[in-house]
């Protein structure tokens, strides 16, 4: 029963991430999507392993050809400069869930810190991959300053705001979810005293 429920939750968040890729918010210079919001919430609400699995399922579906990435799908997307962010989403969701659930009932501050660390991970993966693709694969060399400007400075403000939104949403939703992370932890066996 628990496995079926986990699979259903995983599927729901995979679908939300796919939908989020196409919800674009028009802002000056660099428009952003709600994709990162749902990858954060996957980690916060499902926990590290299940949250990362939901994101990995989304990435896997895109790589086998489902057009659910912002610019399509297929294995060739690996050579897209933005693919590193997708890998970062998986690692970021795991880290976010791991950090958030070191406490049984995480406070807003912990949820926000988990999101910000996850954000750093996503951008680290994204920027490194973008730099390597531009400079080693494409005939379009990119300098470090240009990379930092376009792939971080102009892009991160919207995702930074989403970190606060995700923390607030998770704080409200967590008490209402049926999945209790404390129940998933394996209780330690009580050893009988040695005679």
C-alpha positions in Angstrom: 0.0 0.0 0.0 2.8 2.4 0.9 4.7 1.6 -2.3 1.6 2.3 -4.4 1.1 5.6 -2.6 4.7 6.6 -3.1 4.5 5.7 -6.8 1.4 7.8 -7.1 3.0 10.8 -5.4 6.1 10.4 -7.5 4.0 10.4 -10.7 2.1 13.5 -9.6 5.3 15.5 -9.0 6.8 14.2 -12.3 3.7 15.6 -14.0 3.9 18.9 -12.1 7.6 19.4 -13.1 6.7 18.7 -16.7 3.9 21.3 -16.6 6.1 23.7 -14.7 8.6 23.7 -17.6 5.9 25.3 -19.8 4.6 27.9 -17.3 6.7 30.8 -18.3 6.7 34.0 -16.3 7.7 37.0 -18.5 10.2 39.1 -16.7 12.8 41.5 -18.1 16.0 40.0 -19.7 15.6 36.3 -18.6 12.1 34.8 -18.5 11.9 31.9 -16.0 9.6 28.9 -15.5 8.0 27.3 -12.5 10.0 24.1 -13.1 12.4 24.7 -10.2 9.5 25.4 -7.8 8.1 21.9 -8.3 11.5 20.2 -8.1 12.1 21.9 -4.8 8.6 20.9 -3.5 9.3 17.3 -4.6 12.3 17.2 -2.3 10.6 19.0 0.6 7.3 17.1 0.5 8.4 13.6 -0.7 11.8 13.5 1.0 15.3 13.1 -0.5 15.0 9.7 -2.3 11.4 9.9 -3.5 11.8 13.5 -4.5 14.9 12.8 -6.5 13.2 9.8 -8.1 10.3 12.0 -9.3 12.7 14.5 -10.9 14.9 11.6 -12.4 11.7 10.1 -13.9 10.9 13.4 -15.5 14.4 13.7 -16.9 14.4 10.1 -18.1 11.1 10.6 -19.9 12.4 13.6 -21.6 15.6 11.8 -22.7 13.7 8.9 -24.3 11.8 11.3 -26.5 8.8 12.8 -24.6 8.8 16.6 -25.5 8.6 17.7 -21.9 11.7 19.8 -21.6 11.4 23.5 -22.3 12.9 23.0 -25.8 11.6 19.5 -26.7 13.1 16.1 -25.7 15.3 13.2 -26.9 18.7 12.0 -26.0 20.3 14.7 -28.0 19.2 17.2 -25.3 22.3 16.1 -23.4 24.2 18.4 -25.7 21.9 21.4 -25.0 23.7 24.0 -22.9 20.8 24.0 -20.4 20.8 20.2 -19.7 23.1 20.6 -16.7 20.3 22.3 -14.9 18.1 19.2 -15.3 20.8 17.0 -13.7 21.1 19.7 -11.0 17.4 19.4 -10.4 17.8 15.7 -9.4 20.8 16.3 -7.1 19.2 19.5 -5.7 15.9 17.7 -4.9 17.8 15.0 -3.0 19.8 17.6 -1.1 16.8 19.7 -0.4 14.8 16.7 1.0 17.8 15.5 3.0 18.5 18.8 4.7 14.8 19.6 5.3 14.0 16.3 7.0 16.8 16.2 9.5 14.1 17.5 11.7 10.7 15.7 12.1 8.8 19.0 11.7 11.1 21.3 9.9 10.7 25.0 10.6 10.4 27.6 7.8 14.1 28.6 8.2 15.3 25.1 7.7 13.1 24.7 4.6 14.4 27.9 3.2 18.0 27.0 3.9 17.4 23.6 2.2 16.0 25.4 -0.9 18.9 27.8 -1.1 21.4 25.0 -0.9 19.5 23.1 -3.5 19.5 26.3 -5.7 23.3 26.5 -5.4 23.6 22.9 -6.5 21.3 23.3 -9.5 23.2 26.4 -10.7 26.6 24.7 -10.1 25.6 21.8 -12.3 23.9 24.0 -14.9 26.8 26.5 -15.2 29.5 23.9 -15.5 27.6 21.9 -18.2 26.8 25.1 -20.1 30.5 26.2 -20.0 31.7 22.7 -21.2 29.1 22.5 -24.0 29.9 26.0 -25.3 33.7 25.6 -25.1 34.2 21.9 -26.0 31.2 20.9 -28.2 29.8 24.0 -29.8 31.7 26.5 -31.9 30.7 29.3 -29.6 33.3 29.8 -26.8 32.0 31.4 -23.7 34.1 33.2 -21.1 33.7 32.8 -17.4 32.3 36.3 -16.9 29.7 35.9 -19.6 28.7 32.6 -18.2 28.4 34.1 -14.7 26.4 37.1 -16.0 23.9 35.2 -18.2 23.6 31.9 -16.4 23.6 33.2 -12.8 23.3 36.9 -12.3 20.4 37.5 -14.7 18.7 34.1 -14.1 18.8 33.5 -10.4 16.6 36.3 -9.0 13.4 34.6 -10.0 14.5 31.2 -8.6 15.6 32.9 -5.4 12.1 34.2 -4.9 10.7 30.7 -5.6 12.9 29.4 -2.7 10.7 31.5 -0.3 7.5 30.5 -2.1 8.4 26.8 -1.9 9.3 27.0 1.8 6.0 28.7 2.6 4.0 26.2 0.6 5.8 23.2 2.1 5.3 24.6 5.6 1.5 24.8 5.0 1.2 21.4 3.2 3.5 19.2 5.3 1.1 18.8 8.3 -1.8 17.9 6.0 0.1 15.2 4.1 -0.7 11.6 4.9 2.9 10.6 4.4 4.7 11.0 7.7 8.5 10.9 7.3 8.9 9.9 10.9 7.0 6.7 10.1 9.3 5.9 7.3 12.3 5.9 9.6 13.2 2.4 10.8 12.9 2.3 14.5 15.9 1.0 16.3 15.6 -2.4 17.9 15.7 -2.5 21.7 18.4 -4.9 22.8 17.8 -7.0 25.8 20.3 -6.3 28.6 23.3 -8.7 28.6 23.5 -11.0 31.6 
